[in-house]
């Protein structure tokens, strides 16, 4: 029942980086494609971020949680959850450092990362059980 510490150390920052890119790339594309004032563009990008930030956070946390938990002999969910908490803490630090106001995006971003990592651990456990049963 050990944590995969090395994998956690590697996966947490990479998972957060990919999640941030998953939020920023669609926003940058939208910003460039709109024919509007800069203020109107920023409002639309912020509106888009309400969807892309939690979605990207969840998807990449699932992948990171799965990768961390995959080689574990047991405690897959715990490894996925540990990854997701680490990613959420990095995200929290970035949000505080950027001066983001506490709101829906803040909460949904953190919650999606935690749920995603746990789901990744569950997927790793299901895969391990399927391999043992096969």
Buried (B, 14 or more C-beta within 10 A) or exposed (E): EEBBEEBBEBBBEBBBEBBBEBBBEBBEEBBEEBEEEEEEBBEBBEEBBBEBBBBBBBBBBBBBBBBBBBEBEEBBBBBBBBBBBBBBBBBBEEBEEEEEEEEEBBEBBBBBBBBBBBBBBBBBBEBBEEEEEE
